[in-house]
Amino acid sequence: MDIADLEFNMDYSMASDLREVPADVDEMHRGVKSLIHKAIDVNDELVRAKIYSHIGFYSRLILDLEQSQDYYEKSYALFEKHKKKLSCFSIKIQLAVTYVWMRKFSKADSFFNNALKICRESNAEQIGKFEGKILESYAKSKFEQRCVSLAKEMLAEALDLSIAKGDIDQINKSKSLLTIVSKAETISN
């Protein structure tokens, strides 16, 4: 299931609060409904798990946070059933971001902290690839908690990781997030 195949505008951008916002909320609502119907028709559980993760993501963007949590949990359960550990780890990161949006900071931050520890202690390259994403998500949580300096430190660390990997898209994203946080830090000082 490729999101590009949807006939709805599922585009989003980054707002000054570091949250993704839909380009067209009504279109995204229709797109989420379409994804829910597609998930029902899919027999392959791994494809369904991927669709569920998309529903979780876009539900968060349209601020249906309970639905976001629900579909991330469904996605996780299917990936876990099929022993897809990396997919489970990825879904947990996204679920923790939904917790941030729900203002369940201790739950989210506990996961981010443990996930960073796993990344830093693991020799597995696939696990290490998540470190930048976790730092970015953790930074967004800290930013929402008004810990702007800590958020800036985490984003700078995520940028360094992106530079080391040569990931141009992630470098640009990290720079953009850092610019927003730096402006907020200047205003708060």
Secondary structure, DSSP 4 states (H G I P E B T S, - for coil): --GGGSSS---EEE-TTS-EEES-HHHHHHHHHHHHHHHHH---HHHHHHHHHHHHHHHHHTT-HHHHHHHHHHHHHHHHHTT-HHHHHHHHHHHHHHHHHTT-HHHHHHHHHHHHHHHHH---HHHHTTHHHHHHHHHHHHHHTT-HHHHHHHHHHHHHHHHHHT-HHHHHHHHHHHHHHHHHHHHH-
